[in-house]
Amino acid sequence: MQQPSGHEQNADQIAYWNGPSGQRWADRHAAQESLLGPLADVLIARARPKPGERVLDIGCGSGATTFAFAKAVAPDGFALGLDVSEPMLSQARAFAPKGLPLDFVLADATVHPFEPASFDLLASRFGVMFFADPIASFTNLRRALKPTGRLAFACWREPKENPWMMAPLMAVYKHVPKMPPVGPEEPGPFAFASEERVTRILKGAGFVDVAMEPHNLAMDVAIGGGLDAAVEGSLQIGPASRALQGHPPETYAAAKASIRETLAPFLKGQSVALQGAIWIVTAKAA
């Protein structure tokens, strides 16, 4: 399988997203898009892509956000989806609607040689929190922006504000040791939860007018499939899944029962809705 060359400090992330975990995300593309689609709607509304603009979609995954941006800027604009995961980009290329002005590139945004001043908008739905050196990464990305260009991305707020991810993990921790804590400056899903850190990074990379808007959304972890689907989803992707890796079947079964017990009170019809909390971050090229 092809993997992009990248910044040496991003090697672990590149390996992760091109290994079994990246393939699991690709295999669950439809389910994940049902779950995260409403968050993309919030991002795109705030990013305000306009017909004729050029958009760079960072960490585009299987391409749903790139498709949406391409539709918004068509027919004379263009959307480029960038990701380090070959499994997900393979799906993006296969799923891309015909006739849209878009393309995809397998690359590390930290070091990719973008054409200078070639994009009007840099955007990302949860694709920028994994840079080992975020100031270097965003500096490289800013160079790709036109002088009038802008940035808009979605990132997760604090873990305690995202029980849709953390409630299953706490259930698993009844049966397995806690994973090593992730430092406040280390890559990870909550790496951009701090307003101070995000502002410091973006200003350090040359952006101005940094703003962070909080949004709360109900996340149906069952995706309309009932309690069994909610439990299985928690076991396949996310922190609960990672915490269970390498443990024996009996531990897995006990953790699964605890997740079910934790999620059952939230079941309404076929939905299991817990809170999700994000930032929509915006900035301008200096």
C-alpha positions in Angstrom: 0.0 0.0 0.0 1.3 3.4 -0.9 2.1 5.8 1.9 3.0 9.4 1.6 6.4 10.7 2.5 6.1 13.2 5.3 7.5 15.1 8.2 9.5 12.6 10.4 7.6 13.5 13.5 4.3 12.6 11.7 5.5 9.1 10.9 3.4 7.5 13.7 0.2 9.2 12.5 0.9 8.2 8.9 1.5 4.6 9.9 -1.7 4.6 12.0 -4.0 6.0 9.2 -2.5 3.5 6.7 -2.8 0.5 8.9 -5.7 -1.5 10.3 -7.1 1.5 12.1 -7.2 3.6 8.9 -8.9 0.6 7.1 -11.5 0.4 9.9 -12.3 4.1 9.4 -12.6 3.5 5.7 -14.8 0.4 6.2 -17.2 2.4 8.4 -17.3 5.4 6.0 -21.1 5.5 5.6 -21.7 5.1 9.3 -19.2 7.8 10.3 -20.5 10.2 7.7 -24.0 9.7 9.1 -22.7 10.5 12.5 -20.4 13.4 11.6 -22.4 14.9 8.7 -24.2 17.5 10.8 -20.9 18.8 12.0 -19.7 19.2 8.4 -22.9 21.3 7.7 -21.9 23.6 10.6 -18.4 24.0 9.3 -19.4 24.6 5.7 -22.0 27.2 6.7 -19.3 29.1 8.7 -16.6 28.7 6.0 -18.9 30.2 3.4 -17.3 28.8 0.2 -18.3 30.8 -2.8 -18.6 29.9 -6.5 -15.3 30.2 -8.3 -13.1 29.8 -5.1 -10.3 27.3 -4.6 -10.6 25.2 -1.5 -8.1 23.0 0.2 -9.8 20.3 2.4 -7.2 19.1 5.0 -7.6 15.6 6.3 -10.4 15.0 4.0 -10.8 11.3 4.8 -13.2 9.5 2.4 -14.1 12.8 0.7 -17.6 13.8 1.8 -16.5 17.3 2.9 -14.4 17.7 -0.3 -17.5 16.8 -2.4 -19.6 19.4 -0.5 -17.0 22.1 -1.0 -16.7 21.3 -4.7 -20.4 21.6 -5.1 -20.3 25.0 -3.4 -17.6 26.4 -5.6 -18.7 24.8 -8.9 -18.5 25.3 -11.8 -15.5 27.6 -11.9 -13.9 26.8 -8.6 -12.0 23.8 -7.4 -11.6 21.7 -4.2 -8.5 19.6 -3.4 -8.8 17.0 -0.7 -5.6 16.1 1.1 -5.0 13.2 3.5 -2.3 10.8 4.6 -4.6 7.8 4.5 -4.5 5.7 1.3 -7.4 3.5 2.4 -9.7 6.5 2.8 -8.5 8.4 -0.3 -9.1 5.3 -2.3 -12.7 5.5 -1.2 -12.8 9.2 -1.9 -11.7 8.7 -5.5 -14.2 5.9 -6.0 -17.1 7.8 -4.4 -16.5 11.2 -6.1 -19.5 12.4 -8.0 -18.8 12.8 -11.7 -18.4 16.3 -13.1 -17.4 18.1 -9.9 -14.3 20.2 -9.9 -12.1 18.3 -7.5 -9.1 16.1 -7.0 -7.3 14.3 -4.2 -3.7 14.1 -3.1 -2.0 11.6 -0.7 0.3 13.9 1.2 1.4 15.3 4.6 0.2 18.9 4.9 3.3 19.7 7.0 5.7 19.3 4.1 3.7 19.1 0.9 5.0 21.7 -1.6 1.7 23.6 -2.3 1.7 26.2 -5.0 2.1 29.5 -3.1 -1.0 31.7 -2.8 -3.2 29.3 -4.7 -6.2 28.8 -2.4 -9.0 31.1 -1.2 -10.0 28.8 1.7 -8.3 26.2 3.9 -10.8 24.0 5.6 -10.9 20.9 7.7 -13.3 18.7 9.7 -11.2 17.2 12.4 -8.2 16.8 10.3 -5.7 19.2 11.8 -5.3 18.0 15.4 -2.8 15.4 14.7 0.2 17.4 13.6 3.3 16.8 15.6 4.6 20.3 14.9 1.4 22.3 14.3 3.1 25.7 13.9 5.2 24.3 11.1 2.2 22.6 9.6 0.0 25.7 9.6 2.9 27.9 8.4 3.2 25.6 5.3 -0.6 25.7 4.8 -0.7 29.5 5.2 1.8 29.9 2.4 -0.8 28.1 0.1 -3.4 30.8 0.9 -3.9 33.9 -1.2 -3.3 37.2 0.7 -7.1 37.5 1.0 -7.5 33.9 2.0 -9.1 32.5 5.1 -9.1 29.4 7.3 -12.0 27.5 8.9 -11.9 24.2 10.7 -13.8 22.1 13.2 -12.1 20.5 16.2 -13.3 18.9 19.4 -13.6 20.7 22.7 -12.6 19.2 26.1 -13.2 15.4 26.6 -15.6 16.1 29.5 -17.8 18.1 27.0 -17.9 15.1 24.6 -19.6 12.2 26.5 -20.5 10.6 23.2 -16.8 9.6 23.1 -16.0 9.5 26.7 -19.0 7.6 28.2 -18.1 4.3 26.4 -14.4 4.8 27.4 -15.3 5.2 31.1 -17.3 2.0 30.8 -14.3 0.2 29.4 -12.0 1.5 32.1 -14.0 -0.6 34.6 -12.2 -3.6 33.0 -8.9 -2.4 31.6 -6.1 -0.1 32.8 -6.4 3.5 31.6 -4.4 4.4 28.6 -1.4 6.7 29.1 -2.5 10.3 29.3 -1.9 12.4 26.2 0.0 15.6 27.0 -1.5 19.0 26.2 0.9 19.6 23.4 0.7 16.1 21.8 -1.3 15.1 18.7 -4.7 13.6 19.3 -8.5 14.2 19.0 -8.6 16.7 21.8 -5.2 18.5 21.0 -7.0 21.7 20.0 -9.5 21.8 22.9 -7.7 24.8 24.4 -8.5 28.2 23.1 -5.1 29.5 24.3 -3.2 26.8 22.5 -5.1 27.1 19.2 -4.7 30.9 19.2 -1.0 30.6 20.0 -0.4 28.1 17.2 -2.3 30.0 14.5 -0.8 33.3 15.4 2.7 31.7 15.5 2.0 30.4 12.0 1.2 33.9 10.7 -2.6 34.0 10.9 -4.6 36.9 12.2 -8.2 37.5 13.4 -8.4 34.1 15.1 -11.9 33.4 16.4 -13.3 30.3 18.1 -17.0 29.6 18.2 -18.5 26.8 20.4 -21.2 24.6 19.0 -23.0 21.8 20.9 -24.7 19.0 18.9 -26.5 15.8 19.8 -24.5 12.9 18.5 -26.6 9.8 17.7 -24.0 7.1 18.3 -26.5 4.5 17.2 -26.9 6.3 13.8 -30.6 5.2 13.9 -29.7 1.6 14.4 -30.7 1.1 18.1 -28.7 0.1 21.2 -26.8 -2.8 19.5 -25.5 -0.5 16.8 -24.4 2.1 19.4 -22.4 -0.5 21.3 -20.8 -2.0 18.2 -19.8 1.5 16.9 -18.1 2.3 20.2 -16.2 -1.0 20.0 -15.0 -0.5 16.4 -13.8 3.1 16.4 -12.8 5.7 19.0 -11.1 5.7 22.4 -13.1 2.8 23.8 -11.9 0.7 20.9 -8.3 1.7 21.4 -8.4 1.0 25.1 -9.5 -2.6 24.4 -6.9 -3.5 21.9 -4.8 -6.5 22.9 -7.1 -7.6 25.7 -8.6 -11.2 25.9 -12.1 -12.1 24.7 -13.5 -12.3 28.2 -12.4 -8.8 29.0 -13.9 -7.6 25.7 -17.2 -9.2 26.5 -17.3 -7.7 30.0 -16.5 -4.3 28.6 -19.1 -4.6 25.9 -21.7 -5.3 28.6 -20.7 -2.3 30.5 -20.9 -0.1 27.4 -24.4 -1.4 26.8 -25.4 -0.6 30.4 -23.9 2.9 30.1 -25.7 3.7 26.8 -29.1 2.1 27.5 -30.5 5.1 29.5 -30.0 7.3 26.4 -32.0 5.1 24.1 -35.0 6.8 22.5 -36.6 4.9 19.7 -33.7 3.7 17.6 -31.4 6.6 18.6 -28.8 6.9 21.3 -27.9 10.6 21.5 -25.2 12.1 23.7 -23.6 15.5 23.6 -20.8 16.5 21.2 -19.0 19.7 21.6 -16.8 21.4 18.9 -15.0 24.6 18.1 -15.4 26.2 14.7 -12.1 28.0 14.3 -11.7 30.8 11.8 -8.7 33.0 10.9 -7.3 35.0 8.0 -4.0 35.0 6.2 -1.7 37.7 7.5 
